[in-house]
Amino acid sequence: MKIFLGIAIIVFLVGLFLRLYEWFSKGIRHPDNALPPGERIAAAAKGVFSTLLSGKIVQVVSTFFTDVLFQKRLLAKNIFRWIAHTLIFTGFILLLFMHGLGTGVSEFFFSDYYSTIQPYLSLRELFALLVLAGISIAVYRRLTDKPQRVKSLGSDWAALIFVGAIIITGILLQSSQISSYSVFQNMVEEYGDVADDEEALALETYWAAEHGLVSANVTKPFNSELVEQGRDISGNSCIECHAATSGAFVSYSLAKVIGPLISGGASLFYYLHLLTCFAFLAWLPFSKMFHIIAVPISLVINGVLGFKKPAENSANVLNRQMVGLSACTHCGSCSELCSSLMFYESFQNDF
C-alpha cells in the first residue's frame, strides 16, 4: 500500500505541475504577444509579496473566511447548492484532517487522540454523514432540478461518485471491523488481559452482546453472567483505548444489520478504502475537483483586485484568467445569464 500511495502522490504532483504550467504559460493572448513563464511567475510572486506587505492582507483574510469558507457568493445564488456544497466540503475536510491525517494533525493538536475513543469515534461518523447528506442533495438536484442551458457532464457525476465511494468504503470498513472475529482476536492478543479460556469466552460473549461482534462461539440468548464477567474484563483491559462501538453510530447500526455478511471482509474493505483514497488523490489535479485548490486562490485574487477591476500587470491578467479557468466548477451560472447562448438556442450551434 505504501507503493500505491507513492504512485498516487507522484501522479498528483505531475498533475499539479501541469496545472501550474498552464497557469503561467497559457492564456487568451495571441502567441506572438505571449509572455514567457518566468516573467509571469515573477509577476505573480511580486503580487503575492506586495499584498502580504500591505494593508490588503486584511482583505485577503476577510475574503478567505467570507468567500472561501462561508461561500457567500454561492449562498446568494442558490441556497440548496450552498447547503450541499457546505455539507460535503465541511465533512470531507474535517475527515481529512481528523482521520485521514490523524497521526500528523490530530495527535499534534490532541495529545490523547486515538481513533477508537470518544469523541473522535463519533465525530468521524458525524462528518461522514455530513458528506453523504451533501452528496444526496447534489444528486437529487441533478436529477430533478434541470435549469435551462445547464448540463451535467460525466466529470460532474465522477466527482460525486468518487467522494461517495470514499465515505461508503470507510463506513463498510468500520462496520466489518466491528463485527470481525479476527480483528477481535488480534485485539485480545495484543491488549487483552485474560487469564484462561473461561475469561476469553466471557470477554467474547460481552463483545458479541454489546459491541456487534459476530462469533460462532457464542449465540443468542447470551449468558448474562458471562456478559457481566466480560464487561469487567473489558473495563480492565480495553476501555482505555476503545470506547463502546455504538459510538460509531452509523457503522455500528450497519454491523448489527449485515454484520454476518461483512464480518470476514475487514481486509478487503481496508484495501478498497485506501485504494479509493489513493485513486482520488491521483485523479484530483486532472479533474474538476481541482477547484478545491484553484477556487480559494482565485477568490482571494479577485477579493484583493476586485472582480471587475483589471490587474495592473499584464502578466497577472493572464495568470488571473488561467487560475479562474481552473476554478470553474461547471455550475452553469454563467450559461444561465449568457446572452450569446440565444444563438445556440436558435441555431443549435455549440460554438
N, C-alpha and C positions, 0 to 999 in steps of 0.2 A: 504493500500500500504506500510505502514511502516513495517507491519508484513512480507509481502512478501520480502521487502528489507532486513529485518533482517535474514530471512531464506536464502536468496541468499548469504549474507555475511558469514553466518555460514558455508554453503556448500563450498563456496570459500576457507575459512580458513581451513576447513578439507582437501580439495583437495591440498591446499598449503602445509599443514603439511605432507601429504602422499608423495608429491613430494620431500620435503626436507628429509624425512626419507629415500627415495630411494637414494638420493644423498649421504647420509652419512652412509648407511648400506649395499648397494649392490655394485656389480662390477663384473669383469671377473675373479677375483682370485678364487682359489679353496676354498670351505668353511673351510677346515682345516687351511688355512692360512689367514682367514678373520680377518680384524682389527675391533675392537669394534667401534660403532658410536661415543662414547665420544672421542676416540683418533683421529678420523677423523675430528670431529668438532674442536677440539683443534688445529690440524694441519692447518685447513682452517683459523681459527681465527689468528693464528700466521702468516700465509702467508699474510693475509689482512693487519695486523698492520705493518709488516716488509716492505710491499710495500708502505703504506702510509707514513712511516717514512724514506723512502729512495728516491733516485733520480728517481725511477721508477714511481713516481706519475705523472711526466710529460708525460711519455709514456702511462699511464692509460688515461689521459685526451686526448692525441692525438688519441689513439685507439677509445675512445668514439666518437669523432667527425668524424673521417675518416671511421671507420668500422661500428659503431652502427648507427649514424645519417645519414651519407652520403652513407653508404653501398657500399664502393668502390669494394669489392670483388664480389658482385652481379653485379655491373656495368661491371666488366671485363668479366663476364660470358655471360650475355645476357642483352642488353640494354632495350628490351621490358619488361622483367621481372623486371628490375630495375625501369622503369617508373611506371609500375603497382604497385609495392610494395611501391614506394615513394609516389605516389598519395594516396593510401589507408592509409599508416602509417601517413603521414603528416596531411591529412584531419581529420582522426579519432582522433589523439592525440590532435589537436587543438580544435576540437569539445568537446572532453572530458574536457579539461582544461578551455575553454572559456564558454562552455554551460553546460555540464553535472556537472561540479564542479564550476559553475558560482558564487554561493554565497560564497564559500570558497576561490576561486582563483581569479576570475576576479574582484570581489569587493575589494579584497586585493590590487591588482595592479592598478585598475582604480576606483577612488572614485565616478565617475559618471556612473558606469556600470548599465545598465538596459537592459534587453534582447530585448525590443521593440524600442530602439532608435538606431540611427546610431553612429558609423559604425558597431556595433555589430549585428544589424539586417541583414545587407547584408553579413557580414563576415560569419555568420552561414550558410547562403545559399551557399556561395562560397566553404566553407570547405566540405559541403555535396556533392557538385558537384565533388570535387576532389575525394572523396571516390567512388562515383558512376562511375566516369570515370576509376578509377583504377580497380574496380570490372569488368567493361565491358571489359577492355583489358585482364584481367586474365581469364575471361570466354571464350573470343574469342580464346586465346592461347590454352586453354584446349580442345576446340572443333576442332581447326584446326591444331595446331602445336603438333604433337604426335611423339616426337623423340623415337628412338628405346630404349627399356628397361625402359622407364618411364611410370608409370601408375598413373591415377587419382583415388584416393580412395574416399570412401564416406565421410570420415572425411575432405578431402580437399574441397569438394563441400559444406559441412556443414558450414565450416568457412566462405566461401563467402556468403552463404545464410543468416547466422546469422548477419553478418555485414551489408549486403544489407537491411535486414529486419529492422534493427535499423534505418538506414537512411531513408528508404521509409516511415515507420510509422511516423517518425519525420516530414517529409515533408507533409504527409497527415494530421497530427495533426495541423500543422501551417496553412495549406490551409483551413481546416474545421473551425479553429478559426477565420480566416479572413472573411469567409462567414457566420458564425453563428450569427443568430439573438439573441439568448440567451446570448452569450458571449458579444455582443454589448450592450445589455440591462444591463448586470451586470456592464460593464464598465461605462455606463452613470450614473447608480445609485450610483456607488462608487466615480467616479471622475468628472462626467459631471456637468456643471453649466447651467442648463436650467430652465427658469422661468415658462414656461407653455407648454401646448401641442403643440402649434404652433412652438415654438423653438425646441421641441423634434422632431417634424416631419421634420423640416429643417435640423437638425443635422443628422437624419436618411437618408434623401434624399442625403445629401452630401456624407455620407459614402457609400451609395449604388452606387452613381455615380462614385466615385473616389477611393474607398478603397475595393471594391469587396464584400460588404455586400449584402446578399440575404434577402430581406424583402418582405412580402406580402402587406405591407402598401404603398409601392412606386413602381411604374412601369415606364418603358421607354415609351416615352422620358421624362427625368427628368425635372422638373420645374427649369429653370435656376436661377430664383430669390431665390427659396428655397435652391438651391445648394450654391449660394454665401452667403446667410444668415447662412447656416450651416457651411460654411468654416470659417466665423468669430467666430462662437460659438466654433468650434473645436480648432481654434487658441488660444482662451482664456482658454480652459479647458483641452485639450487633448495633445497639441503639446509638452508640457514639458516632458511627459513620453511615447509618442507614435509617432514615425516617420511615414511617409507615408508607408502604407503596400506594396506599389510597390517596396520598398527597399528589401523586401523578394522576389526577382525576380522570383525564381523558384516556391515557394508556391503561390505567387500572380497570376502568369500565370496559374497555375493549378486551382486555385479558380475561375478564370474568365471562365475556360472551363467547369469544373464539379462542380462548387460551389453549384448549386441547389441539386445535388445528395449527397453531403457530408456535407452540412451545419448543418444538425441535428446530425452529428456523432462526435462532438468535444469530448464528454466524452468517447465515445468508443475508439477513436484513442488515447486519453490521457492514458487510462488504457493499451491499446495494446502496445503503445510505451514503457511505463515504464516496463511492464511485459517482453517485449522482451529484454530490457536492463538488467533486473534482471536475466533472464534466461541465458543470455550471460555471466554475471558475475559468476554465479554458475557453468556453463559449462566450463569456461576458463581453470582451472587447470587440468581438465581431458581430454583436447583436444590438438590438435597440436597447437592451438592458444597460449598455454603456452610458445611458443617460444618467444613471445614478452617480457617475463621476463627472460627466460633462455638464449636467444641469446646474449643480452648485457653482461650478466655475463660471458658467455663462450668466447665471443670475447675479453673482457678485460683480462681474464685469459691468453688466447693464445697470446694476444698482449704483455703481460708482459713477459711470459715464452718463447714465440716463438712457432709457430705451430708444429715444429718438435722436439724441444728440450724437453726432458723429465723433469718432475718436480723433484726436489731434494728429496722430501719426498715421500715415497711410499704411504702414506695415501692420499696425494694430487694428486698422479697419479690416484687413484680410484675416488676421488672427481671430478677431471677434466674430466674423462671419462664419469661419470654419468651426469654431467652438460651438456656435449656435446651431450649425447643421448636425453636429454630433449630439447636441442636447435635445434634438427633436424626438418626441415620444410618439409621433403619429397619432396624436389625439384628434386631429381633424378640425380643430378650432379655426385654423386659417382657411380651410376649404369651405367651411360654412359661411365665411364672410368674404370670400374671394369673388370679385365681380367678373374676373376673366373666365370663371368657370361657367358663366352663362353661355359662352361659346361651346363648351363641352356639352352642356345640356341640349343645345340646339343642333350641333353637328356630330356629337359623339366622337370628338377628337381628343384623345388623351393628352395631346401636346398643347 
